[in-house]
Amino acid sequence: VQLVESGGGFVQAGGSLRLSCAASGRMFTINSMGWYRQAPGKQRELVATITGGEITNYADSVKGRFTISRDNAKNTMYLQMNGLKPEDTGAYYCNARRVQLTTLVADYWGQGTQVTVSS
């Protein structure tokens, strides 16, 4: 599975961006996708996830501002980010994984796209 992110950029606080993650390869093996981010000097953290059944999960810090979605026909996942804050700044990574019961059996990452929010 290969993942390519796009849509990052520079935006002022309160603005919006939409990230895209184009997936290719054996996507039928994947049962969950998500977005993670990493700010300089900090650990990578969960932003949002979406399952094959369209069940979504969000970090508390982005609830009500970000929306994760996927277009299975295009093998593309999106992250609509509204009301951006300077603390949303970081590299955003697309993730795809296969979990069997409680075991992570496959885990794929994109190269990341930078989001910078100015105050």
N, C-alpha and C positions, 0 to 999 in steps of 0.2 A: 504494500500500500504506500502510495506517495501522496504527500499533502503539500499544497502550495498556497500560502496566504497572500492576500493583497488588500489594499484599502487603507493602510495606515497613513499617518501624516501629522501635520502640525495644525492645531486648532485652538482657538481661544476658549476659556472657561465658559460653559453654557452651550457650547456648540455640539455638533453631531458628526459622527463618522459611521460608516458601515464597513465592516471587515468581511472578507470572503475567504473561504477555504475550499479550493478545488481539489477533489480527491480522485485518485485513479488506482487501478489495480484490483485486488481481490476484496472489494468492498462488501461482498456478500458475507464475508467472515466477521465483519465489524458489527457490534451491537450497541456501541455507545460512542458518541463524539463530544468534543468539548473545546472550550477556549480557556487558556491559562495565561497568566501574565507574570512578568518579572521586572521589578523596578531595580535600578542600580543598587547594589549592596544588600538586596533582599532576596529571600527565597521565592521560587516560583509558586504562585498561588492559583487556586481554582477561581475562575470567573463564572462560567456557566457550562452545563452539560445538557445533552439531549439524547434520548435513547431512540431506538428504532420505532418504538411505539409513541414517539413524540412527547414522552415525559421529560419535563425540564426541571433543572435545579439551578439556583443562582446563589452566589455569595451574597451575604447580607448587605455588603457595601454597594452592590450594584442593583439590588432589587428595586423595581419601579423605574429604573433608568435604562437598563440594557434588556434587549430581547434576542434570544437565540432561536434560530430556525434552520430548517434544512429543506433542500429541494432534491429529493431522491432521483428524479428524472435527470437532473443535471449533475448529480454527485457533488453537490456544493452545499456547504454550511455557511451561515451568515451570523454576524453579531451586529445588531443595530445598537449603537451607543448614543444616547441622548443625554443632555444635561451633564456634559463632561466636566470633570473637576481636575485640578492639577494633580491630585493624588491618583488619578487614573493613568498617569504617565507610566510607560514601560514598554517592554517588548511583549507582544501578544502572540501566543503560539496556539496553533491548531493541533488537536490531539484526536486520535482514533484508536479504539481498543476493543479487544474481545475478552469478555469475562465469562468463564464457565463456572457456574455456582458462585463461589467467592474467590476463585482463582483467576488472576490476571494472566492470560496466556499469550496475548500479543499487545504491543503498545507502540504506536507510531506517532512521530512528531514532525511538524513542519519546521522551516528555518526561522520563522518569526517575522513579524512586521511591527515597526516602531510606531507608537502613538505618543505624541507629545502635546500636553495641554498646558497652555500658558495662563497665568492668572491675570 
